[in-house]
Amino acid sequence: MTATALVLNGWIRSFDKVLAAFVGLFVVVAVLAPRQAGDSLGFVAEALIDIAPFLLISVAVAAATKASGADDAVARVFAGHPARMILAAALFGSLSPFCSCGVIPLIAALLTAGVPLAPVMAFWISSPLMDPQMFILTAAALGLPFAVAKTVAAICIGALGGFATRAMQRAGLFADPLAPDIVPACSSCQRPQRPDAPPPQWIFWTDAGRNRLFAETAWTTGWFLFKWLSLAFAIESLMLAYVPASLIAGWLGDADVGAIPLAVVVGVPAYLNGYAAVPLVAGLMEMGMAHGAALAFMIAGGMTSIPAAMAVFALVRRPVFAWYLVLALAGSTGAGFLFQMVPIA
């Protein structure tokens, strides 16, 4: 290989497609809608500031587990009693205060620590759907039966997703869930857990080598999450600007029970964090939307809105991403039909 070819090959390998997409997106928006470009930049900055605590904590946890050698210990905690771990993850996820994007950094920390995919998937699915504050808000705006139904759906879909993922893994699928860019930071994802592994060195900062490993892991993980979430928030800002809630209301406001699949399909690409969804869904139900379709719409939007789906797409391998979408579609559709069978006032 010639020197020129080597340089070109190195440049291609170092080319950051995510950063290029982010810059290219804003160049196009700046040309077509200069004011929106400024609004979108402000939106991205504000969203990153809001999610910064979760991002910093998860990056620090991932780097500390790597530097201290605690990845084996963490993985062993989640390795025993898979059924209990899946149920506990689904329950804890429904009580945790994470939105669909805010949960991504924590998921990255768990997976890079070597935690099995099945309980992680259970937590991943249930976490954005419900938390105590969301329960109170939903009960006030949509009624207690709706809030209870959404809570039960969050726990059940998370648990079923975890058990289904475990069954798929036992069949030989999803052996390496993390995307190739993430796998090198995860030693425990690439080798079997060792019961005789040395105990973690929790005070790792006294060791220069472990300090370097902490810094390298923190930078790699942090930059990866930062650039993908920045692109996701940029797209989210454009969706909020050009796909207003009134347009969604026009599609679904007069829907009946037969529109549950349509509500799922619309909910998947439409950005809808849990708090923004409540007044929108309340208005849709006042316009005649069936309560089953309303629940399906909220669950599908919470789990697989485009910004959150992009982060999932970046974090895991493509088969795992496709499986996540299947679980989201099936879970939200099933929850909608089951809830529609329950008469509410």
C-alpha positions as CSV (number, residue, x, y, z in Angstrom):
1,M,0.0,0.0,0.0
2,T,1.4,3.4,-1.0
3,A,1.9,6.2,1.5
4,T,-1.0,8.2,-0.1
5,A,-3.2,5.2,0.3
6,L,-2.2,4.7,3.9
7,V,-2.9,8.4,4.7
8,L,-6.3,8.2,2.9
9,N,-7.2,5.0,4.8
10,G,-6.3,6.6,8.1
11,W,-8.3,9.7,7.3
12,I,-11.4,7.6,6.4
13,R,-11.0,5.6,9.6
14,S,-10.8,8.8,11.7
15,F,-13.7,10.5,9.9
16,D,-16.5,11.0,12.3
17,K,-19.8,10.4,10.4
18,V,-21.9,11.5,13.4
19,L,-20.2,14.8,13.8
20,A,-20.3,15.3,10.0
21,A,-24.0,14.6,10.0
22,F,-24.6,17.1,12.9
23,V,-22.6,19.8,11.1
24,G,-24.2,19.0,7.7
25,L,-27.7,19.2,9.2
26,F,-27.1,22.6,10.6
27,V,-25.6,23.9,7.4
28,V,-28.7,22.8,5.5
29,V,-31.0,24.3,8.1
30,A,-29.0,27.5,8.2
31,V,-29.4,27.9,4.4
32,L,-33.1,27.0,4.3
33,A,-34.3,28.5,7.6
34,P,-31.6,30.6,9.3
35,R,-33.8,31.5,12.3
36,Q,-34.6,27.8,13.0
37,A,-30.9,27.0,12.9
38,G,-30.3,29.3,15.9
39,D,-33.4,28.0,17.7
40,S,-32.2,24.4,17.1
41,L,-28.7,25.1,18.4
42,G,-30.3,26.7,21.6
43,F,-32.5,23.6,21.9
44,V,-29.6,21.2,21.7
45,A,-27.6,23.2,24.2
46,E,-30.5,23.3,26.7
47,A,-31.2,19.6,26.3
48,L,-27.6,18.7,26.8
49,I,-27.5,20.8,30.0
50,D,-30.6,19.1,31.3
51,I,-29.2,15.6,30.6
52,A,-25.7,16.5,31.8
53,P,-26.1,15.0,35.3
54,F,-27.2,11.7,34.0
55,L,-24.5,11.8,31.3
56,L,-21.7,12.6,33.7
57,I,-22.7,10.1,36.3
58,S,-23.0,7.3,33.8
59,V,-19.7,8.1,32.2
60,A,-18.0,8.2,35.6
61,V,-19.6,4.9,36.6
62,A,-18.5,3.2,33.4
63,A,-14.9,4.6,33.7
64,A,-14.6,3.7,37.4
65,T,-15.8,0.2,36.9
66,K,-13.2,-0.3,34.2
67,A,-10.4,1.4,36.0
68,S,-11.1,-0.4,39.3
69,G,-11.6,-3.8,37.7
70,A,-15.1,-4.0,39.1
71,D,-16.7,-5.0,35.8
72,D,-16.5,-8.7,36.7
73,A,-18.1,-8.0,40.1
74,V,-20.9,-6.0,38.6
75,A,-21.6,-8.6,36.0
76,R,-21.6,-11.4,38.6
77,V,-24.3,-9.5,40.6
78,F,-26.6,-9.6,37.6
79,A,-25.6,-13.1,36.6
80,G,-27.5,-15.0,39.3
81,H,-31.2,-15.7,39.3
82,P,-32.1,-14.2,35.9
83,A,-35.8,-14.3,36.4
84,R,-35.6,-12.2,39.6
85,M,-33.2,-9.8,38.1
86,I,-35.5,-9.2,35.1
87,L,-38.5,-8.6,37.3
88,A,-36.5,-6.3,39.6
89,A,-35.1,-4.4,36.6
90,A,-38.6,-3.9,35.1
91,L,-40.0,-2.8,38.5
92,F,-37.1,-0.5,39.2
93,G,-37.3,1.0,35.7
94,S,-40.9,1.9,36.1
95,L,-40.0,3.8,39.3
96,S,-36.9,5.6,38.1
97,P,-37.0,9.2,36.9
98,F,-35.5,8.7,33.4
99,C,-36.9,9.8,30.1
100,S,-36.4,7.9,26.9
101,C,-33.2,9.8,26.1
102,G,-32.0,10.3,29.7
103,V,-31.9,6.5,30.2
104,I,-29.4,6.0,27.4
105,P,-26.2,7.0,29.3
106,L,-27.2,4.7,32.2
107,I,-27.8,1.8,29.8
108,A,-24.4,2.4,28.3
109,A,-22.8,2.2,31.7
110,L,-24.6,-1.1,32.5
111,L,-23.7,-2.8,29.2
112,T,-20.1,-1.7,29.3
113,A,-19.9,-3.1,32.8
114,G,-20.9,-6.5,31.4
115,V,-24.4,-6.6,32.8
116,P,-26.5,-9.2,30.8
117,L,-28.7,-7.8,28.1
118,A,-32.0,-9.4,29.4
119,P,-32.3,-7.4,32.7
120,V,-30.9,-4.3,30.9
121,M,-33.6,-4.6,28.3
122,A,-36.3,-4.9,31.0
123,F,-35.0,-1.7,32.6
124,W,-34.5,0.0,29.2
125,I,-38.1,-0.6,28.2
126,S,-39.9,0.2,31.4
127,S,-37.8,3.2,32.6
128,P,-39.1,5.9,30.1
129,L,-42.7,4.9,30.5
130,M,-43.5,5.7,34.2
131,D,-42.1,7.3,37.4
132,P,-43.8,8.6,40.5
133,Q,-44.2,12.1,39.3
134,M,-45.5,11.0,35.9
135,F,-48.1,8.8,37.7
136,I,-49.5,11.8,39.6
137,L,-49.6,13.9,36.5
138,T,-51.2,11.2,34.4
139,A,-53.8,10.4,37.1
140,A,-54.7,14.1,37.4
141,A,-55.1,14.7,33.6
142,L,-56.3,11.3,32.3
143,G,-57.7,9.6,35.4
144,L,-56.5,7.1,37.9
145,P,-57.4,4.0,35.8
146,F,-55.3,5.3,32.9
147,A,-52.3,6.0,35.2
148,V,-52.6,2.5,36.8
149,A,-52.9,0.9,33.3
150,K,-49.8,2.7,32.1
151,T,-47.8,1.7,35.2
152,V,-48.9,-1.9,34.8
153,A,-48.0,-1.8,31.1
154,A,-44.6,-0.4,31.8
155,I,-43.8,-3.2,34.3
156,C,-45.3,-6.0,32.2
157,I,-43.8,-4.9,28.8
158,G,-40.4,-4.5,30.5
159,A,-40.6,-7.9,32.1
160,L,-41.8,-9.6,29.0
161,G,-39.2,-7.9,26.9
162,G,-36.5,-9.1,29.4
163,F,-37.7,-12.7,29.3
164,A,-38.1,-12.7,25.6
165,T,-34.5,-11.3,25.2
166,R,-33.2,-14.0,27.5
167,A,-35.0,-16.7,25.4
168,M,-33.4,-15.2,22.3
169,Q,-30.0,-15.2,23.9
170,R,-30.4,-18.8,25.0
171,A,-31.1,-19.6,21.4
172,G,-27.7,-18.2,20.4
173,L,-28.7,-14.6,19.4
174,F,-27.4,-11.3,20.7
175,A,-24.2,-12.7,22.1
176,D,-22.4,-9.3,21.7
177,P,-25.1,-6.6,22.1
178,L,-22.9,-3.5,22.1
179,A,-22.0,-1.7,18.9
180,P,-18.4,-2.2,17.6
181,D,-17.4,1.3,18.7
182,I,-18.4,0.6,22.3
183,V,-17.1,-3.0,22.7
184,P,-13.4,-2.2,23.1
185,A,-14.2,-0.3,26.3
186,C,-15.9,-3.4,27.8
187,S,-13.5,-6.2,28.7
188,S,-16.3,-8.2,30.4
189,C,-18.4,-8.2,27.3
190,Q,-15.7,-9.9,25.3
191,R,-14.8,-12.8,27.7
192,P,-16.6,-15.0,30.2
193,Q,-17.0,-13.8,33.7
194,R,-14.3,-15.2,36.0
195,P,-15.5,-16.4,39.4
196,D,-11.8,-16.3,40.6
197,A,-11.3,-12.7,39.3
198,P,-9.3,-10.5,41.7
199,P,-11.3,-8.1,43.9
200,P,-11.8,-4.6,42.5
201,Q,-9.4,-1.9,43.5
202,W,-11.9,0.7,44.5
203,I,-9.2,3.4,45.3
204,F,-7.9,3.2,41.8
205,W,-6.7,6.9,41.6
206,T,-3.5,6.0,43.5
207,D,-2.4,4.0,40.5
208,A,-1.2,5.9,37.5
209,G,-2.1,3.2,35.1
210,R,-5.6,2.9,36.4
211,N,-5.9,6.7,36.2
212,R,-5.0,6.6,32.6
213,L,-7.5,3.8,31.9
214,F,-10.2,5.9,33.7
215,A,-9.5,8.9,31.6
216,E,-9.4,7.0,28.4
217,T,-12.7,5.2,29.1
218,A,-14.4,8.4,30.3
219,W,-13.3,10.2,27.1
220,T,-14.3,7.4,24.7
221,T,-17.7,6.8,26.4
222,G,-18.5,10.5,27.0
223,W,-17.6,11.6,23.4
224,F,-19.6,8.7,21.9
225,L,-22.8,9.6,23.9
226,F,-22.3,13.4,23.5
227,K,-22.1,13.4,19.8
228,W,-25.0,10.9,19.3
229,L,-27.3,12.7,21.7
230,S,-26.4,16.1,20.2
231,L,-27.5,14.8,16.8
232,A,-30.7,13.3,18.3
233,F,-31.6,16.5,20.0
234,A,-31.0,18.4,16.8
235,I,-33.5,16.2,15.0
236,E,-35.9,16.5,17.9
237,S,-35.9,20.3,17.6
238,L,-36.8,20.1,14.0
239,M,-39.6,17.6,14.7
240,L,-41.0,19.9,17.3
241,A,-40.9,22.8,14.9
242,Y,-42.3,21.1,11.8
243,V,-44.4,18.3,13.2
244,P,-46.7,20.2,15.6
245,A,-49.1,18.6,18.1
246,S,-52.0,19.9,16.1
247,L,-51.0,17.8,13.1
248,I,-50.9,14.7,15.3
249,A,-54.3,15.6,16.6
250,G,-55.7,15.8,13.1
251,W,-54.5,12.3,12.4
252,L,-55.8,10.7,15.6
253,G,-58.4,12.9,17.2
254,D,-61.4,11.1,15.8
255,A,-59.9,7.6,16.1
256,D,-61.7,4.5,17.4
257,V,-60.5,1.2,18.7
258,G,-59.5,0.2,15.1
259,A,-56.9,3.0,15.2
260,I,-54.7,1.4,17.9
261,P,-52.1,0.2,15.3
262,L,-52.2,3.6,13.7
263,A,-51.6,5.2,17.1
264,V,-48.6,3.0,17.5
265,V,-47.2,3.8,14.1
266,V,-47.7,7.6,14.6
267,G,-46.3,7.4,18.2
268,V,-43.0,5.7,17.1
269,P,-41.6,8.6,15.0
270,A,-43.3,11.4,16.9
271,Y,-41.2,12.9,19.6
272,L,-43.2,12.6,22.8
273,N,-41.6,12.8,26.2
274,G,-44.0,11.6,29.0
275,Y,-44.8,15.1,30.3
276,A,-45.5,16.6,27.0
277,A,-47.7,13.7,26.0
278,V,-50.1,14.0,28.9
279,P,-51.9,17.2,27.8
280,L,-51.8,16.2,24.1
281,V,-53.4,12.8,24.8
282,A,-55.9,14.4,27.1
283,G,-57.0,16.6,24.2
284,L,-57.1,13.7,21.8
285,M,-59.3,11.7,24.1
286,E,-61.7,14.7,24.4
287,M,-61.9,14.7,20.6
288,G,-63.0,11.0,20.7
289,M,-59.8,9.0,20.7
290,A,-60.3,5.5,22.2
291,H,-58.5,5.1,25.5
292,G,-56.7,2.0,24.2
293,A,-55.3,3.9,21.3
294,A,-54.3,6.7,23.6
295,L,-52.3,4.3,25.8
296,A,-50.7,2.7,22.8
297,F,-49.7,6.1,21.5
298,M,-48.1,7.1,24.8
299,I,-46.1,3.9,25.2
300,A,-44.9,3.7,21.6
301,G,-43.8,7.4,21.7
302,G,-42.1,7.0,25.0
303,M,-40.1,4.0,24.0
304,T,-39.2,4.7,20.4
305,S,-39.3,8.3,19.5
306,I,-36.8,9.1,16.8
307,P,-34.3,10.9,19.1
308,A,-34.3,8.0,21.6
309,A,-34.2,5.4,18.8
310,M,-31.1,7.1,17.3
311,A,-29.3,6.7,20.6
312,V,-30.3,3.1,20.8
313,F,-29.2,2.6,17.2
314,A,-25.8,4.0,18.1
315,L,-25.3,2.0,21.2
316,V,-26.1,-1.6,20.2
317,R,-25.7,-3.8,17.2
318,R,-28.3,-3.7,14.5
319,P,-30.1,-7.0,15.4
320,V,-30.5,-5.8,19.0
321,F,-31.9,-2.5,17.7
322,A,-34.4,-4.3,15.5
323,W,-35.4,-6.5,18.4
324,Y,-35.9,-3.4,20.6
325,L,-38.3,-2.0,18.0
326,V,-40.2,-5.3,17.7
327,L,-40.7,-5.3,21.5
328,A,-41.8,-1.7,21.5
329,L,-44.3,-2.2,18.6
330,A,-45.7,-5.5,20.0
331,G,-45.8,-4.2,23.6
332,S,-47.5,-0.9,22.9
333,T,-50.0,-2.6,20.5
334,G,-50.8,-5.4,23.0
335,A,-51.2,-2.9,25.8
336,G,-53.6,-0.8,23.8
337,F,-55.9,-3.6,22.8
338,L,-55.9,-5.1,26.4
339,F,-56.7,-1.7,27.9
340,Q,-59.4,-1.1,25.4
341,M,-61.2,-4.2,26.8
342,V,-61.4,-2.5,30.2
343,P,-64.3,-0.1,30.5
344,I,-63.4,3.2,32.0
345,A,-65.5,6.2,32.9
